Amino acid sequence: MGGSMGFLGKGVPPTQMMNIVMGSLYKQFTKKAINNFDDFHVAVLDIFNNFNSALPGRHFDFPTPDEIKACFTRWKETEDEEEKKKVFTELIAKKVKPSKLDDVTMMTGIASPPAAMAAKRAGENVPQLKFIKLIPDVIFVPTVTIMAIVSAKLSRRMYLK
């Protein structure tokens, strides 16, 4: 039984999943009429805009016009449909990289909920902070956690500039 359960947990291999995603993106890309560079440019930017609007936060940078121009010339020169798809998927695969969490954000997200609970318990005994008892834990802890993560990201961004 353990062998069959281990087999079920594997999921779709990453290369097969990438091929499925790239295939659907190329179908969306080719639905548009592409007659010149401007049409090609709008179609590529539309795909990146769909990525960025579907997922919260900024995840993917738009390719530069020079990169799109180079891809368009390669795409226009090829006659074979499979080769055109390969040129398009190379551009997308080169520019679309999933964002990764840095260690500071991860550690802040892990450490702040217990710290928030400890701070709330300690604050309940201070006469000036008695009102903290009125705030439920289910509101206080996530709020403090989000504020800690945001402040960690902002301070890191300011420090790296």
WOMOLIN-V719508 format. One record per helix or strand of 2 or more residues. SS is the DSSP state (H for helix, E for strand). FROM is the first residue (numbers start at 1). TO is the last residue. If there is no record, write none. Layout:
[[SS	FROM	TO] [SS	FROM	TO]]
//
This chain:
[[H	2	8] [H	14	30] [H	37	54] [H	65	77] [H	81	95] [H	103	124] [H	127	134] [H	137	160]]
//
